[in-house]
Amino acid sequence: MMTECNDIRCPVHGTLSTYGLEVSGTVVSTKARRTVVVEREYAVYNKKYERYAKKRSKLHAHLPECISVQPGDKVRLKQCRRLSKTKHWVVLGKY
């Protein structure tokens, strides 16, 4: 649910600007503080076999205080500036 927050890294209530890609995925882990691990699936064309193959990747994203998610939830992510060594995505909300 969306509520008012005091997080300066929130794209809605704070000052964090977003740009670039917007992807969707499934939350895998919420164990870290204000961080979620999101797994996304996408198709890649294999020229030799003339068909698509499914690939997966895990992205670490910042979770603002105003958004609450559980493992298994579908979320939207947007690219932002680098927030830590592995985080340069921010959660926009649930589907």
N, C-alpha and C positions, 0 to 999 in steps of 0.2 A: 504494500500500500504506500502511496505517496503522502508524506506529511512534511511540515516545515522542518528544516534542519539548519544547523550552524556550521556544516562542513564547507570549508572554502574550496575543496576539490569536487564539489557537486556541480554538474553542468547546468542545473536548473536554478538552485538557490545560491551557489557560490560564484567564483570568478573563473573557473576552469573552462577554457575554450576548446572546442572539438573541431576536427577537420578530417578530411580523407574518408576512409572506408567505414561503412556501417555493416556489421555482420550479426548473425543470430546464432545461438547455440544453446546447449543444455548445461546447466550448472552441475559440476561434478563434485566440488568440494567447497565448503565454507569454513574450514578450520582456522585459517589465518585471520587476523584482525583486519577488518575493512578490506579484505581481498577475497575474490572468488576465482576458482579455476573453472573455465568454460570450455567444453569440447564442442567443436564444430565439424560437420561433415560437408564435404564438397566433392564434386566429380571432376576427374582429370581425364582428358582424352588420350588414349594409347594408340599411337599411329600404327604400330606394327600389327596389332590385333583388330584395329578399326572398331573400337568400342570404348566405353567409358569405364573407369575404375573409381571406386569410392575411396577417398582418403579422409583422414582425421587429423586434427591438430588441437592442441590444448593452449589456451590463451589465459594469462593472468590479468585480471581486471580489478580496478578500484570499485568498491561498493559503497556508495554514499549512505549516510545515516538514514535518509528518508525512504530508502528502498529496502524491503525485507524479502529475502529469497531463501529457498530451501534446496538441497540437492534434488535434481530432477526437474526443476523449473526451467522453462524456456525464457531466455532473456535476449535483449538487443544490446549490442556493444557498439561504441563509437571510438574511433582513434583520437588520441590526445597526445600532449607532450609527455615525455618520459617522466614517470612518477617515482620509479625505483629501478633497480637493476633489471627486473623482469616485467614490470608493469608499464604499458603505454596504451591501455584501453580503459574505458570507463563504462559502467553499466548505466543504460538510459532507462530501462524499465523492463517489466515482464510482458509477455505476449498474452 
